Amino acid sequence: MTSVTPRVVQLNEANTFLKDHPEIQYVDLLITDMNGIVRGKRVERASLHKVYEKGINLPASLFALDINGSTVESTGLGLDIGDSDRICYPIPDTLCKEPWQKRPTAQLLMTMHELDGRPFFADPREVLRQVVEKFDELGLTICAAFELEFYLIDQENVNGRPQPPRSPISGKRPISTQVYLIDDLDEYVDCLQDMLEAAKEQDLPADAIVKESAPAQFEVNLHHVEDAIKACDYAVLLKRLIKNIAYDHEMDSTFMAKPYPGQAGNGLHVHISLLDKKTGQNIFATDDPEQHAPLRHAIAGILDTMPASMAFLCPNVNSYRRFGAQFYVPNAPSWGLDNRTVAVRVPTGSSDAIRIEHRVAGADANPYLMMASILAGIHHGLTNKLEPGAPIEGNSYEQLEQSLPNNLRDALRQLDESEVMNKYIRPEYIDIFVACKEAEMHEFETTISDLEYNWYLHTV
């Protein structure tokens, strides 16, 4: 029997897609940077085979960019190495159409490699893959699903600040803060339905949109998949889809953690369970979650590493404005059964579907880095048989003092100094991440704000 190399299999994927879609003119080659921002190149249809055969070159400094897209030279990935290229290869099964494009265009996810073929250590997807590999060694498959919150906003800002978009139906700007209100879904039904239909066309498992607790804020639920990396691919691509579909409807969208003072922020919750590779059984399944050892160990590991993970869960200065008891954002390591005031919630509706819901991260987090840090905690807890203590019953905000880092500088320090996180995520990568975020903080802290002028210009 003749063996088929992976490259030949991928070429067959390209051939089949182009045959099935003769209208396609361009292909967007996408790669996700440290901030979860999708970057890349656009090539003509005829170049797709070359992309599959030889890859494309992009500079290593793509993974040393700040939020504005400028290279942070202190990472060592810029001029210090001559701003040299690495090679990016396609990720199988990610070639699909972009439904929002006027000119027929496809997209393809890429991942970066060294010139000798080894995965490039600073690609966030590779950071996650190295953690997932540790679960493979334990004979475990990670099953994961994201819940992603976002705001629809007007394309016209007021003095640089966002405002809710006018309803296409009533022409009014929403003021409702009623969660799960169906009428608010109806106000933007065409846009929201187009998002779900476009997700279906791209094979993204988005199965529901619900109204959240602020004007024009919504949540999209992704169905669980038995592949942690693919779950993150889906989250990244869904964000891009939402932005483009909203724009097609003459609106913008934002995943900023806290776009409005006094309103709920945007969160990124993830549900995780672990399956035994031999039996396919969920190792968290139990009729007594409070006493089930694998579940307790996993939760304990998450709680133990949560302070050191905060820089990945909440990676921006604005991220920390989201926290507050009135907005259901946990600010202390805590867990509970069917309790939405804790950091780690265990839904208990069905014993075989017991899972962990991690509720701390903001929608501005990079899904790959967020997932890597959470899984590092789970593995740490399982292998060291850590114990989490008793679950919280009732309102955790009334029982626990805030103890998680409440600003980016403290979060970066805890990450940098964590022996556990440096065990699971290469210290070289943590150095790059910290350097980029410290550069952003420096610019933020040296910028004079409008509020400072209002307070001090004529008063002191």
KEFI-868555 format. One record per residue (C-alpha): x, y negated, z negated; chain; residue number from 0; residue in three letters. Coordinates in steps of 0.5 Angstrom, whole numbers, plus 500, padded with zeros to 3 digits. Each point is the difference from the previous one (the first is absolute). Layout:
% residues N
[site [X,Y,Z],"A",NUM,"Ala"]
...
***
This chain:
% residues 460
[site [500,500,500],"A",0,"Met"]
[site [503,493,502],"A",1,"Thr"]
[site [500,495,494],"A",2,"Ser"]
[site [498,493,501],"A",3,"Val"]
[site [504,495,497],"A",4,"Thr"]
[site [496,494,496],"A",5,"Pro"]
[site [502,495,506],"A",6,"Arg"]
[site [497,504,505],"A",7,"Val"]
[site [494,501,496],"A",8,"Val"]
[site [500,492,499],"A",9,"Gln"]
[site [501,499,507],"A",10,"Leu"]
[site [494,505,502],"A",11,"Asn"]
[site [496,495,495],"A",12,"Glu"]
[site [502,494,504],"A",13,"Ala"]
[site [498,503,506],"A",14,"Asn"]
[site [493,503,498],"A",15,"Thr"]
[site [498,493,497],"A",16,"Phe"]
[site [502,496,506],"A",17,"Leu"]
[site [496,505,505],"A",18,"Lys"]
[site [494,499,495],"A",19,"Asp"]
[site [501,493,500],"A",20,"His"]
[site [502,497,507],"A",21,"Pro"]
[site [498,493,498],"A",22,"Glu"]
[site [505,499,495],"A",23,"Ile"]
[site [505,495,502],"A",24,"Gln"]
[site [504,498,494],"A",25,"Tyr"]
[site [502,504,494],"A",26,"Val"]
[site [502,497,493],"A",27,"Asp"]
[site [506,503,496],"A",28,"Leu"]
[site [498,499,493],"A",29,"Leu"]
[site [505,500,494],"A",30,"Ile"]
[site [498,498,493],"A",31,"Thr"]
[site [505,496,496],"A",32,"Asp"]
[site [501,499,493],"A",33,"Met"]
[site [494,495,499],"A",34,"Asn"]
[site [495,505,503],"A",35,"Gly"]
[site [500,495,506],"A",36,"Ile"]
[site [500,504,507],"A",37,"Val"]
[site [506,498,505],"A",38,"Arg"]
[site [502,503,506],"A",39,"Gly"]
[site [500,499,508],"A",40,"Lys"]
[site [495,500,506],"A",41,"Arg"]
[site [502,505,506],"A",42,"Val"]
[site [497,501,506],"A",43,"Glu"]
[site [496,506,502],"A",44,"Arg"]
[site [506,503,504],"A",45,"Ala"]
[site [505,499,494],"A",46,"Ser"]
[site [496,505,496],"A",47,"Leu"]
[site [504,506,502],"A",48,"His"]
[site [507,497,499],"A",49,"Lys"]
[site [497,498,493],"A",50,"Val"]
[site [499,508,498],"A",51,"Tyr"]
[site [506,502,503],"A",52,"Glu"]
[site [505,495,498],"A",53,"Lys"]
[site [497,496,495],"A",54,"Gly"]
[site [500,492,499],"A",55,"Ile"]
[site [506,496,497],"A",56,"Asn"]
[site [498,495,494],"A",57,"Leu"]
[site [505,497,495],"A",58,"Pro"]
[site [501,503,493],"A",59,"Ala"]
[site [498,493,498],"A",60,"Ser"]
[site [493,501,501],"A",61,"Leu"]
[site [500,503,493],"A",62,"Phe"]
[site [503,494,497],"A",63,"Ala"]
[site [495,495,502],"A",64,"Leu"]
[site [496,495,495],"A",65,"Asp"]
[site [493,499,500],"A",66,"Ile"]
[site [501,494,506],"A",67,"Asn"]
[site [504,505,504],"A",68,"Gly"]
[site [507,497,498],"A",69,"Ser"]
[site [506,505,499],"A",70,"Thr"]
[site [502,500,493],"A",71,"Val"]
[site [508,500,501],"A",72,"Glu"]
[site [501,502,493],"A",73,"Ser"]
[site [497,507,501],"A",74,"Thr"]
[site [506,502,505],"A",75,"Gly"]
[site [496,502,506],"A",76,"Leu"]
[site [501,494,504],"A",77,"Gly"]
[site [506,496,502],"A",78,"Leu"]
[site [505,504,495],"A",79,"Asp"]
[site [499,506,505],"A",80,"Ile"]
[site [499,496,506],"A",81,"Gly"]
[site [493,500,500],"A",82,"Asp"]
[site [501,507,504],"A",83,"Ser"]
[site [494,504,503],"A",84,"Asp"]
[site [497,507,497],"A",85,"Arg"]
[site [496,504,504],"A",86,"Ile"]
[site [492,501,499],"A",87,"Cys"]
[site [497,506,503],"A",88,"Tyr"]
[site [492,502,500],"A",89,"Pro"]
[site [496,503,495],"A",90,"Ile"]
[site [496,505,503],"A",91,"Pro"]
[site [492,500,500],"A",92,"Asp"]
[site [500,492,499],"A",93,"Thr"]
[site [499,498,508],"A",94,"Leu"]
[site [494,497,501],"A",95,"Cys"]
[site [496,495,503],"A",96,"Lys"]
[site [499,493,497],"A",97,"Glu"]
[site [493,498,500],"A",98,"Pro"]
[site [500,493,499],"A",99,"Trp"]
[site [505,498,506],"A",100,"Gln"]
[site [497,497,506],"A",101,"Lys"]
[site [505,503,505],"A",102,"Arg"]
[site [500,508,498],"A",103,"Pro"]
[site [506,501,495],"A",104,"Thr"]
[site [502,506,496],"A",105,"Ala"]
[site [504,500,494],"A",106,"Gln"]
[site [505,505,497],"A",107,"Leu"]
[site [503,500,493],"A",108,"Leu"]
[site [508,501,500],"A",109,"Met"]
[site [505,501,494],"A",110,"Thr"]
[site [507,498,500],"A",111,"Met"]
[site [506,505,500],"A",112,"His"]
[site [508,499,500],"A",113,"Glu"]
[site [503,501,507],"A",114,"Leu"]
[site [502,507,498],"A",115,"Asp"]
[site [493,502,499],"A",116,"Gly"]
[site [500,500,493],"A",117,"Arg"]
[site [494,496,497],"A",118,"Pro"]
[site [501,493,498],"A",119,"Phe"]
[site [500,499,492],"A",120,"Phe"]
[site [497,493,500],"A",121,"Ala"]
[site [494,502,504],"A",122,"Asp"]
[site [494,500,495],"A",123,"Pro"]
[site [497,506,503],"A",124,"Arg"]
[site [507,503,499],"A",125,"Glu"]
[site [500,498,493],"A",126,"Val"]
[site [493,504,499],"A",127,"Leu"]
[site [502,506,504],"A",128,"Arg"]
[site [506,501,495],"A",129,"Gln"]
[site [495,500,494],"A",130,"Val"]
[site [495,504,504],"A",131,"Val"]
[site [506,505,501],"A",132,"Glu"]
[site [501,502,492],"A",133,"Lys"]
[site [492,502,500],"A",134,"Phe"]
[site [502,505,506],"A",135,"Asp"]
[site [505,503,496],"A",136,"Glu"]
[site [495,501,494],"A",137,"Leu"]
[site [495,503,505],"A",138,"Gly"]
[site [495,495,500],"A",139,"Leu"]
[site [496,496,505],"A",140,"Thr"]
[site [498,493,499],"A",141,"Ile"]
[site [493,498,501],"A",142,"Cys"]
[site [499,492,501],"A",143,"Ala"]
[site [495,495,502],"A",144,"Ala"]
[site [500,492,499],"A",145,"Phe"]
[site [495,495,499],"A",146,"Glu"]
[site [501,494,503],"A",147,"Leu"]
[site [497,493,498],"A",148,"Glu"]
[site [500,494,504],"A",149,"Phe"]
[site [497,493,501],"A",150,"Tyr"]
[site [497,497,507],"A",151,"Leu"]
[site [502,493,500],"A",152,"Ile"]
[site [498,494,505],"A",153,"Asp"]
[site [505,499,505],"A",154,"Gln"]
[site [500,493,498],"A",155,"Glu"]
[site [503,498,493],"A",156,"Asn"]
[site [499,494,495],"A",157,"Val"]
[site [506,497,499],"A",158,"Asn"]
[site [504,506,501],"A",159,"Gly"]
[site [496,504,495],"A",160,"Arg"]
[site [495,506,503],"A",161,"Pro"]
[site [492,500,500],"A",162,"Gln"]
[site [495,505,501],"A",163,"Pro"]
[site [498,500,507],"A",164,"Pro"]
[site [493,498,502],"A",165,"Arg"]
[site [495,506,501],"A",166,"Ser"]
[site [499,502,508],"A",167,"Pro"]
[site [493,501,497],"A",168,"Ile"]
[site [498,494,496],"A",169,"Ser"]
[site [505,495,501],"A",170,"Gly"]
[site [502,499,493],"A",171,"Lys"]
[site [506,502,496],"A",172,"Arg"]
[site [499,505,495],"A",173,"Pro"]
[site [500,499,493],"A",174,"Ile"]
[site [498,506,497],"A",175,"Ser"]
[site [504,504,495],"A",176,"Thr"]
[site [495,506,500],"A",177,"Gln"]
[site [504,507,501],"A",178,"Val"]
[site [497,505,504],"A",179,"Tyr"]
[site [495,495,503],"A",180,"Leu"]
[site [497,503,507],"A",181,"Ile"]
[site [498,493,502],"A",182,"Asp"]
[site [507,497,500],"A",183,"Asp"]
[site [502,506,504],"A",184,"Leu"]
[site [494,498,505],"A",185,"Asp"]
[site [503,493,501],"A",186,"Glu"]
[site [506,503,503],"A",187,"Tyr"]
[site [498,506,503],"A",188,"Val"]
[site [502,500,507],"A",189,"Asp"]
[site [507,498,498],"A",190,"Cys"]
[site [500,506,494],"A",191,"Leu"]
[site [497,505,505],"A",192,"Gln"]
[site [505,498,505],"A",193,"Asp"]
[site [506,502,495],"A",194,"Met"]
[site [497,507,499],"A",195,"Leu"]
[site [499,501,507],"A",196,"Glu"]
[site [507,498,502],"A",197,"Ala"]
[site [503,504,494],"A",198,"Ala"]
[site [496,506,503],"A",199,"Lys"]
[site [503,499,507],"A",200,"Glu"]
[site [507,500,497],"A",201,"Gln"]
[site [499,506,495],"A",202,"Asp"]
[site [500,496,494],"A",203,"Leu"]
[site [496,504,495],"A",204,"Pro"]
[site [496,493,497],"A",205,"Ala"]
[site [494,503,498],"A",206,"Asp"]
[site [496,494,496],"A",207,"Ala"]
[site [500,493,499],"A",208,"Ile"]
[site [497,497,494],"A",209,"Val"]
[site [499,493,497],"A",210,"Lys"]
[site [505,498,495],"A",211,"Glu"]
[site [499,495,494],"A",212,"Ser"]
[site [502,493,504],"A",213,"Ala"]
[site [497,496,506],"A",214,"Pro"]
[site [502,504,506],"A",215,"Ala"]
[site [504,505,497],"A",216,"Gln"]
[site [500,507,502],"A",217,"Phe"]
[site [503,507,499],"A",218,"Glu"]
[site [501,505,505],"A",219,"Val"]
[site [501,507,497],"A",220,"Asn"]
[site [505,505,504],"A",221,"Leu"]
[site [498,507,500],"A",222,"His"]
[site [505,505,496],"A",223,"His"]
[site [506,503,504],"A",224,"Val"]
[site [505,506,498],"A",225,"Glu"]
[site [506,496,502],"A",226,"Asp"]
[site [502,494,496],"A",227,"Ala"]
[site [504,497,505],"A",228,"Ile"]
[site [494,500,505],"A",229,"Lys"]
[site [496,497,495],"A",230,"Ala"]
[site [504,494,500],"A",231,"Cys"]
[site [501,500,508],"A",232,"Asp"]
[site [492,499,500],"A",233,"Tyr"]
[site [500,495,494],"A",234,"Ala"]
[site [505,495,504],"A",235,"Val"]
[site [496,501,507],"A",236,"Leu"]
[site [494,499,497],"A",237,"Leu"]
[site [502,493,497],"A",238,"Lys"]
[site [503,498,507],"A",239,"Arg"]
[site [493,503,503],"A",240,"Leu"]
[site [496,496,495],"A",241,"Ile"]
[site [504,493,502],"A",242,"Lys"]
[site [499,501,507],"A",243,"Asn"]
[site [492,502,500],"A",244,"Ile"]
[site [499,494,495],"A",245,"Ala"]
[site [504,495,505],"A",246,"Tyr"]
[site [495,503,506],"A",247,"Asp"]
[site [494,498,496],"A",248,"His"]
[site [503,493,499],"A",249,"Glu"]
[site [502,501,493],"A",250,"Met"]
[site [507,501,496],"A",251,"Asp"]
[site [501,506,495],"A",252,"Ser"]
[site [505,500,494],"A",253,"Thr"]
[site [503,505,496],"A",254,"Phe"]
[site [503,495,495],"A",255,"Met"]
[site [500,502,493],"A",256,"Ala"]
[site [496,494,497],"A",257,"Lys"]
[site [498,495,506],"A",258,"Pro"]
[site [495,496,495],"A",259,"Tyr"]
[site [500,498,493],"A",260,"Pro"]
[site [495,502,496],"A",261,"Gly"]
[site [498,506,505],"A",262,"Gln"]
[site [502,507,500],"A",263,"Ala"]
[site [507,502,503],"A",264,"Gly"]
[site [501,505,506],"A",265,"Asn"]
[site [502,507,497],"A",266,"Gly"]
[site [503,506,503],"A",267,"Leu"]
[site [497,507,496],"A",268,"His"]
[site [503,507,502],"A",269,"Val"]
[site [497,506,498],"A",270,"His"]
[site [505,506,499],"A",271,"Ile"]
[site [499,507,499],"A",272,"Ser"]
[site [506,506,501],"A",273,"Leu"]
[site [498,507,504],"A",274,"Leu"]
[site [504,506,499],"A",275,"Asp"]
[site [503,502,507],"A",276,"Lys"]
[site [499,507,499],"A",277,"Lys"]
[site [493,500,497],"A",278,"Thr"]
[site [497,493,503],"A",279,"Gly"]
[site [497,499,493],"A",280,"Gln"]
[site [500,493,496],"A",281,"Asn"]
[site [505,501,494],"A",282,"Ile"]
[site [496,495,497],"A",283,"Phe"]
[site [493,503,500],"A",284,"Ala"]
[site [498,502,493],"A",285,"Thr"]
[site [493,500,496],"A",286,"Asp"]
[site [504,496,495],"A",287,"Asp"]
[site [504,494,503],"A",288,"Pro"]
[site [503,498,493],"A",289,"Glu"]
[site [503,506,498],"A",290,"Gln"]
[site [503,503,507],"A",291,"His"]
[site [507,500,500],"A",292,"Ala"]
[site [502,498,507],"A",293,"Pro"]
[site [495,494,500],"A",294,"Leu"]
[site [503,498,494],"A",295,"Arg"]
[site [507,500,502],"A",296,"His"]
[site [499,497,506],"A",297,"Ala"]
[site [496,494,497],"A",298,"Ile"]
[site [505,499,495],"A",299,"Ala"]
[site [506,500,505],"A",300,"Gly"]
[site [496,494,503],"A",301,"Ile"]
[site [499,496,494],"A",302,"Leu"]
[site [507,501,498],"A",303,"Asp"]
[site [503,497,507],"A",304,"Thr"]
[site [494,495,501],"A",305,"Met"]
[site [504,494,497],"A",306,"Pro"]
[site [506,502,504],"A",307,"Ala"]
[site [495,501,506],"A",308,"Ser"]
[site [497,493,500],"A",309,"Met"]
[site [504,497,505],"A",310,"Ala"]
[site [498,505,505],"A",311,"Phe"]
[site [493,499,498],"A",312,"Leu"]
[site [500,493,499],"A",313,"Cys"]
[site [505,497,505],"A",314,"Pro"]
[site [499,493,501],"A",315,"Asn"]
[site [499,494,495],"A",316,"Val"]
[site [493,499,502],"A",317,"Asn"]
[site [499,508,498],"A",318,"Ser"]
[site [500,498,492],"A",319,"Tyr"]
[site [494,495,501],"A",320,"Arg"]
[site [496,506,501],"A",321,"Arg"]
[site [500,502,493],"A",322,"Phe"]
[site [494,499,495],"A",323,"Gly"]
[site [495,504,496],"A",324,"Ala"]
[site [494,497,503],"A",325,"Gln"]
[site [503,502,507],"A",326,"Phe"]
[site [501,508,498],"A",327,"Tyr"]
[site [508,499,501],"A",328,"Val"]
[site [503,505,495],"A",329,"Pro"]
[site [506,496,497],"A",330,"Asn"]
[site [503,506,495],"A",331,"Ala"]
[site [502,507,502],"A",332,"Pro"]
[site [493,504,498],"A",333,"Ser"]
[site [496,506,502],"A",334,"Trp"]
[site [493,502,499],"A",335,"Gly"]
[site [494,504,503],"A",336,"Leu"]
[site [495,497,504],"A",337,"Asp"]
[site [503,493,497],"A",338,"Asn"]
[site [501,494,505],"A",339,"Arg"]
[site [503,496,495],"A",340,"Thr"]
[site [507,504,500],"A",341,"Val"]
[site [506,501,504],"A",342,"Ala"]
[site [499,507,502],"A",343,"Val"]
[site [493,502,501],"A",344,"Arg"]
[site [498,508,500],"A",345,"Val"]
[site [493,501,504],"A",346,"Pro"]
[site [497,506,497],"A",347,"Thr"]
[site [494,501,504],"A",348,"Gly"]
[site [502,507,503],"A",349,"Ser"]
[site [505,504,496],"A",350,"Ser"]
[site [503,502,507],"A",351,"Asp"]
[site [501,493,502],"A",352,"Ala"]
[site [503,497,494],"A",353,"Ile"]
[site [505,495,502],"A",354,"Arg"]
[site [504,494,498],"A",355,"Ile"]
[site [498,493,502],"A",356,"Glu"]
[site [506,495,499],"A",357,"His"]
[site [496,493,500],"A",358,"Arg"]
[site [506,495,499],"A",359,"Val"]
[site [503,499,506],"A",360,"Ala"]
[site [498,494,505],"A",361,"Gly"]
[site [498,500,507],"A",362,"Ala"]
[site [506,496,501],"A",363,"Asp"]
[site [504,506,498],"A",364,"Ala"]
[site [504,504,506],"A",365,"Asn"]
[site [496,507,499],"A",366,"Pro"]
[site [507,504,502],"A",367,"Tyr"]
[site [504,497,494],"A",368,"Leu"]
[site [493,500,495],"A",369,"Met"]
[site [499,507,502],"A",370,"Met"]
[site [508,502,499],"A",371,"Ala"]
[site [500,497,493],"A",372,"Ser"]
[site [493,503,498],"A",373,"Ile"]
[site [503,507,502],"A",374,"Leu"]
[site [506,499,497],"A",375,"Ala"]
[site [496,499,493],"A",376,"Gly"]
[site [496,506,501],"A",377,"Ile"]
[site [506,504,502],"A",378,"His"]
[site [504,498,494],"A",379,"His"]
[site [494,501,495],"A",380,"Gly"]
[site [499,507,503],"A",381,"Leu"]
[site [507,502,500],"A",382,"Thr"]
[site [501,498,493],"A",383,"Asn"]
[site [494,502,497],"A",384,"Lys"]
[site [498,493,497],"A",385,"Leu"]
[site [494,499,496],"A",386,"Glu"]
[site [496,493,501],"A",387,"Pro"]
[site [496,500,493],"A",388,"Gly"]
[site [493,500,500],"A",389,"Ala"]
[site [495,497,505],"A",390,"Pro"]
[site [497,493,499],"A",391,"Ile"]
[site [493,500,499],"A",392,"Glu"]
[site [496,493,501],"A",393,"Gly"]
[site [503,493,502],"A",394,"Asn"]
[site [507,501,500],"A",395,"Ser"]
[site [501,493,501],"A",396,"Tyr"]
[site [498,499,492],"A",397,"Glu"]
[site [504,506,498],"A",398,"Gln"]
[site [507,498,503],"A",399,"Leu"]
[site [504,494,501],"A",400,"Glu"]
[site [503,498,507],"A",401,"Gln"]
[site [507,504,500],"A",402,"Ser"]
[site [501,501,508],"A",403,"Leu"]
[site [505,495,503],"A",404,"Pro"]
[site [496,493,501],"A",405,"Asn"]
[site [504,497,505],"A",406,"Asn"]
[site [505,502,506],"A",407,"Leu"]
[site [506,499,497],"A",408,"Arg"]
[site [499,504,494],"A",409,"Asp"]
[site [497,506,504],"A",410,"Ala"]
[site [507,499,505],"A",411,"Leu"]
[site [504,501,493],"A",412,"Arg"]
[site [496,506,498],"A",413,"Gln"]
[site [501,503,507],"A",414,"Leu"]
[site [507,499,500],"A",415,"Asp"]
[site [502,502,493],"A",416,"Glu"]
[site [495,507,501],"A",417,"Ser"]
[site [504,506,499],"A",418,"Glu"]
[site [494,504,503],"A",419,"Val"]
[site [499,496,506],"A",420,"Met"]
[site [507,500,502],"A",421,"Asn"]
[site [500,507,500],"A",422,"Lys"]
[site [494,501,504],"A",423,"Tyr"]
[site [501,494,505],"A",424,"Ile"]
[site [507,499,502],"A",425,"Arg"]
[site [504,494,496],"A",426,"Pro"]
[site [502,497,507],"A",427,"Glu"]
[site [493,499,502],"A",428,"Tyr"]
[site [498,497,493],"A",429,"Ile"]
[site [506,495,501],"A",430,"Asp"]
[site [497,498,507],"A",431,"Ile"]
[site [493,499,497],"A",432,"Phe"]
[site [502,496,494],"A",433,"Val"]
[site [504,496,504],"A",434,"Ala"]
[site [495,498,505],"A",435,"Cys"]
[site [495,499,495],"A",436,"Lys"]
[site [505,496,496],"A",437,"Glu"]
[site [501,495,506],"A",438,"Ala"]
[site [492,499,501],"A",439,"Glu"]
[site [500,498,492],"A",440,"Met"]
[site [506,495,501],"A",441,"His"]
[site [496,497,506],"A",442,"Glu"]
[site [494,500,496],"A",443,"Phe"]
[site [503,497,494],"A",444,"Glu"]
[site [503,495,503],"A",445,"Thr"]
[site [494,497,504],"A",446,"Thr"]
[site [497,494,497],"A",447,"Ile"]
[site [492,502,500],"A",448,"Ser"]
[site [495,495,501],"A",449,"Asp"]
[site [497,501,493],"A",450,"Leu"]
[site [507,498,498],"A",451,"Glu"]
[site [499,493,504],"A",452,"Tyr"]
[site [493,499,497],"A",453,"Asn"]
[site [503,501,493],"A",454,"Trp"]
[site [506,497,500],"A",455,"Tyr"]
[site [501,495,505],"A",456,"Leu"]
[site [497,494,497],"A",457,"His"]
[site [499,502,493],"A",458,"Thr"]
[site [507,501,497],"A",459,"Val"]
***
